[in-house]
Amino acid sequence: MPAGTGALTPIPPLFTALASALSAATTVPSTPAAPAPGASAPAASTGPGQAAATAAPTDAASRAAAPAPGTAASGLPPSGTAPPGSLSWAGAAAGLSWPRQVLEALAGAVARRHGLDPALLRAVIQAESGWNPAARSPAGAVGLMQLMPATARELGVTDPLDPVQNLEAGARYLRRQFDRFGDWRLALAAYNAGPEAVEAHGGVPPFAETRAYVEKVLRLWATQAARREEA
């Protein structure tokens, strides 16, 4: 289990980005279509005072070193992470329909805050929940980034159905896995199966679900990145 971590402090820019997205999304339907599956993605972005991997996750590029922000990765299973209860809009989040455009804008802001490529975080969200903030898996994972209850509690999430908390948690946990393993394939495998499983097997665990998950996210990441380049 990861070392205890306190709630994150409010980040004004994050709320600004969300507010802007909300006003810009007034004509967006509340249940937008999910992007086509089977895409992939490269690159990591830059975070505050730290470089991030930017090359596509080929076998070599997936090991692109990204300066660690000073936190060691730790270990709850897959969909688990560390968010800030302080980032929750005191009950307001529950009353929003959260249009896809708003969620994508929020995901981009959260990704940049944690030194992640927005295309990567969006790929993980697509693979985990298909952008459904209320998604629940048979195993009990909840929300956009499918946080397991124990993981959410350990990392300070008070409401995993709150997209703000869920995204912050998922992004922070994913970043920690990359800082721990220095390889995006391994980081994604750790997000899905847990860091202990990655360490125990000395690489991506031989679990069909985990291997399929890693490949799916990499494909989605590549597709997201390609679309960004064309824009």
Secondary structure, 3 states (H helix, E strand, C coil): CCCCCCCCCCCHHHHHHHHHHHHHCCCCCCCCCCCCCCCECCCCCCECCECCCCCCCCCCHHHCCCCCCCCCCCCCCCCCCCCCHHHCCCCCHHHCCCCHHHHHHHHHHHHHHCCCCHHHHHHHHHHHHCCCCCCECCCCCECCCCECHHHHHHCCCCCCCCHHHHHHHHHHHHHHHHHHHCCHHHHHHHHHHCHHHHHHHCCCCCCHHHHHHHHHHHHHHHHHHHHHHHC
